[in-house]
Amino acid sequence: MSLDTATPAPGGAGETVRQPSPSAVTKADIARAGATRRRNAAKWKLIVGTICTLLVIIPIILAQVLPLPDANFQDLGARRLPPLTDGHLFGTDQLGRDLLSRVLHGGQVSLTIGLLAVLVSGAIGIILGAAAGYYGGWVDTIVSRVLEAQMSLPLLMMLLLVVALFGPSIPVITFVIAIAQWPEVARLTRSMVLVEREKPYVSAARILGLHKIQILIQHIIPNVIKQATLVVLLLLAQAVLLESALSFLGAGPQRPFATWGRIISDGQDYITTSSWWMVTLPGLVIVLMVVGVNLLGDGLRDRPRRKKKGA
């Protein structure tokens, strides 16, 4: 083990400057550390999640400008063509429609519903969760009881019931999915606000005479919004799956809208007749989207926080 060495100080004053001994921690030890492994895992989650998500989202966004046939154009002479046949990358379905075009245009409907649903559910969850956590009392009691009551209900059965009552339109499905998802955001927001309201900066704001609503909106919510939005991002994958499940069961947006769930539903009768691509390829697109969003959200949650300059 190396000892500290003393060297004469410059200027000849007789004082010495002690040189620090080299650290016993090697680069290999740092590489094997748990924090390093978690940082590397978060980095790879971000990379893989971003790639998977962009592989799905970019073609969907560009579906209108890509040289693709009309998603609803039927060619009965080209029914159930396998992939990579006659310019059909994903093949064709039972009515001769280009499957890739239907998947991309259907993805626009599914992602639009998913994005709108998570935005609405995120807003409802953050507002109600923050109010319950900060005010407590009867506000917390009411919100908590509603959360418990809703989470005790079977999710898919509740969605089917509401859609059956009000019709399978896009606004109804979006609102139904949003109502189904807001409890997760509200629970997390409430728990974080309970911690934040006991911190010194909140007490200082009260002493300065700030109103409770002003403290909540200007000081507490900005400190919890980052973690809440990560949950909202993770809910996007769940919203897409819920919309696909409803469409598969016939309770999604009605024709002529093509959705991922309906595409799989239309092709399930032909999967036993060697037309595997009609179900497998749209299913792989959904899997790629869900896995990408989940990995991206996990990577953003697990990445180490950067210290502010001067801290």
Residue pairs with C-beta under 8 A, 6 or more apart in sequence:
1 21
1 24
2 21
2 22
3 21
4 18
4 19
4 20
4 21
5 18
5 19
5 21
6 16
6 17
6 18
6 19
7 16
7 17
7 19
8 14
8 15
8 16
8 17
9 15
9 16
9 17
30 36
35 304
38 302
38 304
39 303
39 304
41 302
42 298
42 299
42 302
42 303
42 304
43 299
43 303
44 299
45 295
45 296
45 298
45 299
45 302
46 295
46 296
46 299
46 300
46 303
47 299
48 292
48 295
49 291
49 292
49 293
49 294
49 295
49 296
49 297
49 298
49 299
50 292
50 296
51 292
52 288
52 289
52 291
52 292
52 295
53 289
53 292
53 293
53 296
54 292
55 288
55 292
56 107
56 285
56 288
56 289
56 292
57 111
57 289
59 66
59 104
60 104
60 107
60 108
60 111
63 101
63 104
63 105
63 107
63 108
66 104
68 98
68 100
68 101
68 104
69 97
69 98
69 101
70 101
71 97
71 98
71 101
71 102
71 104
71 105
71 106
71 258
72 97
72 256
72 258
73 97
73 98
74 95
74 96
74 97
75 92
75 96
75 97
76 95
76 96
77 96
78 86
78 88
78 92
78 96
79 92
79 93
79 94
79 95
79 96
80 91
80 92
80 93
80 94
80 270
80 275
80 278
81 88
81 91
81 92
81 96
82 91
82 277
83 89
83 90
83 91
83 277
83 281
84 91
85 91
85 92
88 98
88 99
88 100
89 100
90 98
90 99
90 100
90 103
90 277
90 281
91 99
91 277
91 278
91 281
92 98
92 99
93 99
93 102
93 263
93 266
93 267
93 278
94 266
94 267
94 269
94 270
94 275
94 278
99 263
99 277
99 278
99 281
99 282
102 258
102 263
103 260
103 263
103 281
103 282
103 285
105 258
106 257
106 258
106 259
106 260
106 262
106 263
106 282
107 260
107 285
107 289
109 170
109 253
109 257
109 258
109 259
110 240
110 243
110 244
110 247
110 259
110 260
110 261
111 240
112 170
113 170
113 173
113 174
113 177
113 239
113 243
113 253
114 177
114 236
114 239
114 240
114 243
115 236
115 239
116 174
116 178
117 174
117 175
117 177
117 178
117 181
117 239
117 243
118 178
118 181
118 232
118 233
118 235
118 236
118 239
119 178
119 232
120 174
120 175
120 178
120 182
121 177
121 178
121 179
121 180
121 181
121 182
121 185
121 232
121 235
121 239
122 182
122 185
122 228
122 229
122 231
122 232
122 235
124 178
124 179
124 182
124 185
124 186
125 181
125 182
125 183
125 184
125 185
125 186
125 188
125 189
125 228
125 232
126 185
126 186
126 189
126 221
126 225
126 228
128 143
128 182
128 186
128 189
129 143
129 185
129 186
129 187
129 188
129 189
129 190
129 193
129 228
130 189
130 190
130 193
130 216
130 220
130 221
130 224
131 139
131 143
131 216
132 139
132 140
132 142
132 143
132 144
132 186
132 190
132 193
133 140
133 189
133 190
133 191
133 192
133 193
133 194
133 197
134 193
134 197
134 212
134 215
134 216
134 220
135 212
140 190
143 186
143 190
144 190
147 183
147 186
147 187
150 179
150 180
150 183
151 183
155 180
155 242
156 242
156 245
158 180
159 176
159 177
159 180
159 242
159 246
159 251
160 246
160 249
160 251
162 172
162 176
163 172
163 173
163 176
163 246
163 251
164 251
166 172
168 246
168 251
168 252
168 253
168 254
169 253
169 254
170 253
170 257
173 243
173 246
173 251
173 252
173 253
177 239
177 242
177 243
180 242
181 235
181 238
181 239
184 231
184 235
185 228
185 231
185 232
185 235
188 227
188 228
188 231
189 224
189 228
192 224
192 227
192 228
193 216
193 220
193 224
196 202
196 220
196 223
196 224
197 220
201 219
202 215
202 219
202 220
205 214
205 215
205 219
206 215
210 218
227 301
230 297
230 300
230 301
233 293
233 296
233 297
233 300
234 293
234 294
234 297
234 298
236 293
237 289
237 290
237 293
237 294
240 260
240 286
240 289
240 290
240 293
241 286
241 290
243 252
243 259
243 260
243 261
244 252
244 259
244 260
244 261
244 264
244 286
245 261
246 252
246 261
247 253
247 259
247 260
247 261
247 262
247 265
248 261
248 262
248 264
248 265
249 261
249 265
250 265
252 259
252 261
252 262
253 259
255 262
260 282
260 285
260 286
263 278
263 282
264 279
264 282
264 283
266 278
267 275
267 278
267 279
267 282
268 279
270 278
271 278
271 279
271 280
